[in-house]
Amino acid sequence: MLRLSKASLKAIVLSSSGISSRIRQHVALEVSKLSRPPHLAVLLVGSRPDSLSYIHHKKKAAKECGIHFELIHLSESISQAALHQELSEVGNNPAIDGVLLQLPLPKHLHVTSSLFHIHPNKDVDGLHLINSGNLFLRDRVSLTDFLGSQFSEQIMDDSLLEDTITSTGCGCFVPLTRRSHEDNYFVPCTALSVRSILLFYLYKEKKISPFVSGTPMCNLHVVIVSKSMVVGIPTAALLQKEGFIVSICDRNNSLDDIQRIMKTGDIVITAYGQAEIFDADFFKKGAVIIDVGINELLDEKNGNVNLLSTRRKICGDVNLKSVLEVASAISPTPGGVGPLTVAYLMQNILKASCLRDRDGVFMNNIYSSFLKMYETDDTSNPNITLLSPHQSLMEINRQGENVDNSNFEF
């Protein structure tokens, strides 16, 4: 379960270690039933210390879940065309189920065009436009289902595993038709983690159930301090679907404006990217805070920032000590969103293994269409066998041959 602990009778500190452990156990159990373990390929460009650290945690979790982990380490000076070719080759490898491009990339590389070259059915980070676009559909039918054949199966709800919420008495997953479309594409793992932590807290402490229509969630104002496609945008989309009022700001706004907006939030989610920049003055009394930021404070002894230093301090955007007397609950960094994000990544890899056997050929059609629609200056294309595309997709291809993708930034 998600652990709730009182911090000196002040704010409740939310730790995701319990629920993340249970998700990993569930993934490991399901993997053990497969004829072969799922295969994850992680492409790393360069050797950023923080990226190496994140990859280490993913590799450790994959081993625990019985998932085969492969690191493809590429030169920091790799060209855009060469990176596209690497991604296409990995995507075409039938032995690989999930592909993850470790971000950030070196400045000379274009993130969006690189993500286009990850096959949507292997995009376990959920950053390809085919996957991220599904977040904004209001009809609860996935884009792939709308364009292709229909699937009637229900998703097994992966956001809440607490016995009291699932109401099965054994902590099992509960079929929820209201999120059935999420079974057919990938949602960014951090957004899934934020939603799980928030809904658990609201149910456990406030008795607000996300599974009952007409709940007070429609009256709660969420402020998200991030507009990234990894955290801010997908989290906003998920929470809007749950009925929350959502406002978004980021570093492009002045700190004064950010403070003014944050003070109105019943729930504040931060991924600003600056160590402990937000203190009690940024939050209203009783706010629920979910700190997604991952930052380092300078080594107090020698002033160096070094991921290998034993004196480093990992922290979030929020000054934890400052807000304990203001917030009603806080999910801090470290120990909050991070472990659950990795657990959801493992679950996405398991999902990828299942999706590839179900509708992979049709996804190839959409994949090919996107590459043509947003073609870059290289000539690398996936070496895949396609069925005859639907007429609508052929029309999209013809109209999109000269589309400039330079404005599509993450």
VOTORTI-56268 format. One record per residue (C-alpha): y, x, z; residue in one letter. Coordinates in steps of 0.5 Angstrom, whole numbers, always signed. Example, Ala and Ser with C-alpha at 12.3 -4.5 7.8 and 13.67 -1.06 7.14 Angstrom:
ATOM      Y      X      Z  drenmar
ATOM     -9    +25    +16        A
ATOM     -2    +27    +14        S
//
This chain:
ATOM      Y      X      Z  drenmar
ATOM     +0     +0     +0        M
ATOM     +7     +2     +0        L
ATOM     +9     +5     +6        R
ATOM    +15     +2    +10        L
ATOM    +18     +6    +16        S
ATOM    +24     +5    +20        K
ATOM    +28    +11    +21        A
ATOM    +31    +11    +28        S
ATOM    +31     +4    +28        L
ATOM    +36     +4    +22        K
ATOM    +34     +4    +14        A
ATOM    +27     +3    +12        I
ATOM    +25     +9     +8        V
ATOM    +20     +7     +3        L
ATOM    +15    +12     +1        S
ATOM    +10    +10     -5        S
ATOM     +5    +15     -3        S
ATOM     +0     +9     -1        G
ATOM     +1     +5     -8        I
ATOM     +1    +11    -12        S
ATOM     -6    +14     -9        S
ATOM     -9     +7    -10        R
ATOM     -7     +7    -17        I
ATOM    -10    +13    -19        R
ATOM    -16    +11    -15        Q
ATOM    -17     +5    -20        H
ATOM    -15     +9    -26        V
ATOM    -21    +14    -24        A
ATOM    -26     +9    -23        L
ATOM    -24     +6    -30        E
ATOM    -25    +13    -33        V
ATOM    -31    +14    -30        S
ATOM    -34     +8    -34        K
ATOM    -32    +10    -41        L
ATOM    -36    +14    -46        S
ATOM    -31    +20    -46        R
ATOM    -25    +21    -41        P
ATOM    -18    +20    -44        P
ATOM    -15    +26    -47        H
ATOM     -7    +27    -46        L
ATOM     -4    +33    -50        A
ATOM     +3    +35    -47        V
ATOM     +8    +39    -52        L
ATOM    +13    +43    -48        L
ATOM    +18    +47    -52        V
ATOM    +20    +53    -48        G
ATOM    +19    +55    -41        S
ATOM    +24    +51    -37        R
ATOM    +22    +52    -29        P
ATOM    +23    +45    -28        D
ATOM    +19    +42    -34        S
ATOM    +13    +47    -32        L
ATOM    +14    +44    -25        S
ATOM    +13    +37    -27        Y
ATOM     +7    +39    -32        I
ATOM     +4    +42    -26        H
ATOM     +4    +35    -22        H
ATOM     +2    +31    -28        K
ATOM     -4    +36    -29        K
ATOM     -6    +35    -22        K
ATOM     -6    +28    -23        A
ATOM    -10    +28    -29        A
ATOM    -15    +32    -26        K
ATOM    -16    +27    -20        E
ATOM    -17    +22    -25        C
ATOM    -22    +25    -29        G
ATOM    -17    +25    -35        I
ATOM    -17    +31    -40        H
ATOM    -11    +35    -40        F
ATOM     -8    +40    -46        E
ATOM     -2    +43    -46        L
ATOM     +1    +45    -52        I
ATOM     +6    +51    -51        H
ATOM    +11    +52    -56        L
ATOM    +17    +57    -58        S
ATOM    +24    +55    -55        E
ATOM    +26    +57    -62        S
ATOM    +22    +52    -66        I
ATOM    +25    +49    -72        S
ATOM    +26    +41    -72        Q
ATOM    +21    +41    -78        A
ATOM    +16    +45    -74        A
ATOM    +16    +40    -68        L
ATOM    +15    +34    -72        H
ATOM     +9    +37    -76        Q
ATOM     +6    +39    -69        E
ATOM     +7    +32    -66        L
ATOM     +4    +29    -73        S
ATOM     -2    +34    -72        E
ATOM     -3    +32    -65        V
ATOM     -2    +24    -67        G
ATOM     -7    +25    -72        N
ATOM    -12    +28    -68        N
ATOM    -18    +23    -66        P
ATOM    -20    +26    -60        A
ATOM    -13    +25    -57        I
ATOM    -11    +19    -54        D
ATOM     -4    +20    -51        G
ATOM     +2    +25    -53        V
ATOM     +7    +27    -49        L
ATOM    +13    +31    -51        L
ATOM    +16    +34    -44        Q
ATOM    +24    +33    -44        L
ATOM    +29    +36    -44        P
ATOM    +29    +39    -51        L
ATOM    +33    +45    -53        P
ATOM    +40    +43    -55        K
ATOM    +38    +45    -62        H
ATOM    +33    +40    -63        L
ATOM    +34    +32    -64        H
ATOM    +30    +28    -59        V
ATOM    +30    +21    -62        T
ATOM    +27    +24    -69        S
ATOM    +22    +28    -65        S
ATOM    +20    +22    -61        L
ATOM    +19    +18    -68        F
ATOM    +14    +23    -70        H
ATOM     +9    +21    -63        I
ATOM     +5    +15    -65        H
ATOM     +7     +9    -62        P
ATOM     -1     +8    -59        N
ATOM     -1    +15    -56        K
ATOM     +7    +14    -53        D
ATOM     +5    +14    -46        V
ATOM    +12    +16    -44        D
ATOM    +14     +9    -48        G
ATOM    +20    +12    -51        L
ATOM    +18    +11    -58        H
ATOM    +23     +5    -61        L
ATOM    +17     +1    -62        I
ATOM    +15     +1    -55        N
ATOM    +22     +1    -52        S
ATOM    +24     -4    -56        G
ATOM    +19     -9    -53        N
ATOM    +23     -9    -47        L
ATOM    +28    -13    -50        F
ATOM    +24    -19    -53        L
ATOM    +25    -25    -49        R
ATOM    +19    -29    -52        D
ATOM    +14    -25    -48        R
ATOM    +10    -23    -54        V
ATOM    +10    -16    -56        S
ATOM    +13    -13    -62        L
ATOM     +6    -11    -65        T
ATOM     +3    -18    -64        D
ATOM     +9    -21    -67        F
ATOM     +8    -17    -73        L
ATOM     +1    -17    -73        G
ATOM     -5    -21    -71        S
ATOM     -5    -24    -64        Q
ATOM     -8    -23    -58        F
ATOM    -10    -28    -52        S
ATOM    -12    -23    -47        E
ATOM     -8    -23    -40        Q
ATOM     -5    -16    -37        I
ATOM     -8    -14    -30        M
ATOM     -2    -14    -26        D
ATOM     +0     -6    -25        D
ATOM     +6     -7    -21        S
ATOM     +4     -9    -14        L
ATOM     -3     -7    -11        L
ATOM     -1    -10     -4        E
ATOM     -7    -14     -1        D
ATOM     -2    -19     +1        T
ATOM     +2    -20     -6        I
ATOM     -5    -20    -10        T
ATOM     -8    -26     -6        S
ATOM    -15    -24     -8        T
ATOM    -16    -21     -1        G
ATOM    -19    -15     -4        C
ATOM    -13    -11     -7        G
ATOM    -15    -13    -14        C
ATOM    -11    -14    -20        F
ATOM     -9    -21    -21        V
ATOM     -8    -24    -28        P
ATOM     -1    -25    -30        L
ATOM     +0    -29    -36        T
ATOM     +8    -28    -35        R
ATOM     +7    -20    -37        R
ATOM     +2    -21    -42        S
ATOM     +6    -17    -47        H
ATOM     +6    -11    -43        E
ATOM     -1    -10    -44        D
ATOM     +0     -9    -52        N
ATOM     +5     -3    -51        Y
ATOM     +8     +2    -46        F
ATOM    +13     +2    -41        V
ATOM    +17     +8    -39        P
ATOM    +13    +10    -32        C
ATOM    +20    +11    -28        T
ATOM    +22     +4    -30        A
ATOM    +15     +1    -28        L
ATOM    +16     +5    -21        S
ATOM    +23     +2    -19        V
ATOM    +20     -5    -21        R
ATOM    +14     -4    -16        S
ATOM    +18     -1    -10        I
ATOM    +23     -6    -11        L
ATOM    +19    -12    -12        L
ATOM    +14    -10     -6        F
ATOM    +20     -9     -1        Y
ATOM    +23    -16     -3        L
ATOM    +16    -19     -2        Y
ATOM    +14    -16     +4        K
ATOM    +21    -16     +8        E
ATOM    +25    -21     +5        K
ATOM    +19    -26     +3        K
ATOM    +22    -27     -4        I
ATOM    +16    -27     -8        S
ATOM    +17    -25    -16        P
ATOM    +11    -30    -18        F
ATOM    +14    -36    -16        V
ATOM    +20    -39    -20        S
ATOM    +26    -41    -17        G
ATOM    +27    -35    -12        T
ATOM    +33    -32    -10        P
ATOM    +32    -26    -14        M
ATOM    +37    -29    -19        C
ATOM    +42    -28    -14        N
ATOM    +41    -21    -13        L
ATOM    +46    -16    -16        H
ATOM    +43    -10    -18        V
ATOM    +47     -4    -20        V
ATOM    +44     +2    -24        I
ATOM    +47     +9    -25        V
ATOM    +44    +11    -31        S
ATOM    +44     +9    -38        K
ATOM    +38    +14    -40        S
ATOM    +32    +11    -44        M
ATOM    +28    +14    -39        V
ATOM    +31    +11    -33        V
ATOM    +37     +6    -34        G
ATOM    +36     +2    -40        I
ATOM    +28     +0    -39        P
ATOM    +29     -1    -32        T
ATOM    +35     -6    -33        A
ATOM    +31     -9    -38        A
ATOM    +25    -10    -34        L
ATOM    +30    -13    -28        L
ATOM    +33    -17    -32        Q
ATOM    +27    -21    -34        K
ATOM    +25    -22    -27        E
ATOM    +32    -25    -26        G
ATOM    +36    -20    -23        F
ATOM    +44    -20    -25        I
ATOM    +44    -12    -27        V
ATOM    +50     -8    -28        S
ATOM    +50     -1    -31        I
ATOM    +54     +5    -31        C
ATOM    +53    +13    -32        D
ATOM    +57    +20    -32        R
ATOM    +61    +17    -37        N
ATOM    +65    +13    -32        N
ATOM    +70    +16    -27        S
ATOM    +67    +17    -20        L
ATOM    +72    +12    -17        D
ATOM    +70     +6    -22        D
ATOM    +62     +8    -21        I
ATOM    +64     +7    -13        Q
ATOM    +67     +1    -14        R
ATOM    +61     -2    -18        I
ATOM    +56     +1    -13        M
ATOM    +60     -3     -7        K
ATOM    +58     -9    -10        T
ATOM    +51     -8    -11        G
ATOM    +45    -12     -7        D
ATOM    +41     -6    -10        I
ATOM    +43     +0    -13        V
ATOM    +39     +5    -17        I
ATOM    +41    +12    -18        T
ATOM    +39    +17    -23        A
ATOM    +46    +20    -24        Y
ATOM    +44    +28    -23        G
ATOM    +48    +31    -18        Q
ATOM    +45    +33    -11        A
ATOM    +47    +28     -6        E
ATOM    +54    +26     -9        I
ATOM    +53    +19     -6        F
ATOM    +54    +18     +1        D
ATOM    +55    +11     +5        A
ATOM    +62    +10     +2        D
ATOM    +59     +8     -4        F
ATOM    +54     +3     -1        F
ATOM    +56     -4     +2        K
ATOM    +52     -6     +8        K
ATOM    +45     -8     +8        G
ATOM    +44     -5     +0        A
ATOM    +37     -3     -2        V
ATOM    +38     +4     -5        I
ATOM    +33     +7    -10        I
ATOM    +34    +14    -11        D
ATOM    +31    +17    -18        V
ATOM    +35    +23    -18        G
ATOM    +32    +30    -18        I
ATOM    +36    +35    -16        N
ATOM    +37    +42    -13        E
ATOM    +41    +45     -7        L
ATOM    +43    +52     -8        L
ATOM    +39    +57     -3        D
ATOM    +44    +57     +3        E
ATOM    +42    +64     +4        K
ATOM    +43    +68     -3        N
ATOM    +46    +62     -7        G
ATOM    +41    +62    -12        N
ATOM    +37    +56    -15        V
ATOM    +30    +58    -17        N
ATOM    +24    +53    -17        L
ATOM    +20    +59    -15        L
ATOM    +24    +60     -9        S
ATOM    +21    +58     -2        T
ATOM    +28    +56     +0        R
ATOM    +30    +51     -5        R
ATOM    +31    +44     -3        K
ATOM    +29    +38     -8        I
ATOM    +34    +32     -6        C
ATOM    +36    +26    -10        G
ATOM    +43    +23    -12        D
ATOM    +44    +20     -5        V
ATOM    +46    +23     +2        N
ATOM    +40    +20     +6        L
ATOM    +43    +22    +13        K
ATOM    +49    +19    +11        S
ATOM    +47    +12     +8        V
ATOM    +41    +11    +14        L
ATOM    +46     +7    +18        E
ATOM    +49     +3    +12        V
ATOM    +43     +1     +8        A
ATOM    +37     -4     +9        S
ATOM    +32     +0     +6        A
ATOM    +32     +7     +1        I
ATOM    +27    +10     -3        S
ATOM    +29    +17     -3        P
ATOM    +28    +24     -7        T
ATOM    +23    +27     -6        P
ATOM    +17    +22     -4        G
ATOM    +20    +16     -7        G
ATOM    +19    +14    -14        V
ATOM    +16    +21    -16        G
ATOM     +9    +20    -14        P
ATOM     +9    +13    -17        L
ATOM    +12    +15    -23        T
ATOM     +6    +20    -24        V
ATOM     +1    +15    -22        A
ATOM     +3    +10    -28        Y
ATOM     +3    +16    -33        L
ATOM     -4    +16    -31        M
ATOM     -5     +9    -32        Q
ATOM     -1     +9    -39        N
ATOM     -6    +14    -41        I
ATOM    -12    +10    -39        L
ATOM     -9     +4    -43        K
ATOM     -8     +9    -49        A
ATOM    -15    +10    -49        S
ATOM    -16     +2    -50        C
ATOM    -11     +1    -55        L
ATOM    -13     +6    -60        R
ATOM    -20     +2    -61        D
ATOM    -17     -5    -61        R
ATOM    -11     -5    -66        D
ATOM     -9     +3    -68        G
ATOM    -10     +1    -76        V
ATOM     -4     -4    -76        F
ATOM     +0     +1    -71        M
ATOM     -1     +6    -76        N
ATOM     +3     +1    -81        N
ATOM     +9     +0    -77        I
ATOM     +9     +8    -75        Y
ATOM     +9    +10    -82        S
ATOM    +15     +5    -83        S
ATOM    +19     +8    -78        F
ATOM    +18    +15    -80        L
ATOM    +21    +12    -87        K
ATOM    +26     +8    -84        M
ATOM    +29    +14    -80        Y
ATOM    +27    +20    -84        E
ATOM    +30    +27    -82        T
ATOM    +31    +33    -86        D
ATOM    +24    +35    -86        D
ATOM    +18    +33    -90        T
ATOM    +13    +32    -85        S
ATOM     +9    +26    -85        N
ATOM     +3    +23    -81        P
ATOM     -3    +25    -85        N
ATOM     -6    +18    -84        I
ATOM    -10    +12    -87        T
ATOM     -6     +6    -88        L
ATOM     -8     -1    -90        L
ATOM     -3     -5    -94        S
ATOM     +3     -6    -90        P
ATOM     +5    -13    -89        H
ATOM    +11    -15    -94        Q
ATOM    +16    -15    -89        S
ATOM    +15     -8    -87        L
ATOM    +15     -6    -94        M
ATOM    +22     -9    -95        E
ATOM    +24     -6    -89        I
ATOM    +22     +1    -92        N
ATOM    +26     +0    -98        R
ATOM    +32     -2    -94        Q
ATOM    +31     +4    -90        G
ATOM    +30     +9    -95        E
ATOM    +37    +12    -94        N
ATOM    +39    +10    -87        V
ATOM    +42    +16    -83        D
ATOM    +39    +17    -76        N
ATOM    +44    +22    -73        S
ATOM    +47    +16    -69        N
ATOM    +41    +14    -65        F
ATOM    +41    +18    -59        E
ATOM    +37    +18    -53        F
//
